């Protein structure tokens, strides 16, 4: 389950950055392409975000996280590059 969380954390972080790139770069350069890419990128990011939150709750006991650490892990999902930090610093291989 820990490997699944690591995979989801990295994938969610990448999808977040791709979503930002679509909003900031592609929208300025090619608005029709932006609209075409928005739904699939947004849907993938949404599914990965929900998976990250659910799997974080599931592995809380296995990782010996207290409430504060779980809150930090959940908060990191809202910040760009946050999930990369969590994957490196908080997730221990059990």
N, C-alpha and C positions, 0 to 999 in steps of 0.2 A: 504494500500500500504506500510505503514511503517513496518508492521509485515512481509510482503513479503521481503522487503529489508533486515531486520534482519536475516530472514531465509537464504536468498541467501548469505549474508555476511559471516555467520557462515559456511555454506556449502562450499563456495568458499575457505575459509581459511583452512578448513579440507581437501578439495581435493588437495590444494596446498601442504600441509604437506604430504599427502599420495603420491603424485607424487614425492616429494623429497625423501621420504623413499624408494620408488620403485627404484629411480635412484641411491641412495647411498648404501642402504643395500641389497635389493633383487638382484641387478645387481652383487654385489660382491659375494653373496652366491649361487645364482642360475640363471645364465644368460638366460637359456631357459624360465624360469618363468617370468623373467623381460620382455622379448620380448612379451610374451603372455599378460601380464598385461598392457603394455605401451599404447596400443590403447584405451581400455575402460577407463582407468584412465585419460589419456590425453584428450579424447573426453569429459568426464564428467567435467573435470576442465575447458576446453575451453568454453563449454556451460554456466557453472556457471559464468565464468569471464565476458563473453559478457552480461549475464543477470545482473550482478552486475553493470557494466558500464551503461547500458541502464536505469535500475531502479534508479540509482543514479541521472541521469539527470532528470528523471521524478519527483522525489520527492524533487528536489532542492528547488522549491518554497514553498512547504508545510513545509519543515524543516527550511526555512528562511536562507539558506546558501548563502553567497556571493561567488564571483568568487574564492577567496583565499581558502575558506573552501571546495568548490567543487573540486578544484585542489588537496587539501590534501586528500580528500576522494578518488579521482581517483588514486592518487599516492600510497595510502595505498594498493591498489589492487595488486601492484607489489612487495610488501614486505611480507615476511613470518610473520605471526601474525598481519599484518597491518589491515586486515579486522575485526579482533577481537577487536582491539583498537577502530576502527571507530564505530563499533556496540555499544560499551559501552559509548564512549565519545561524539559522534556527533549526534546520532540518538535519537530524542526526540519523545515520544509518543504524538501524536496530537489527 
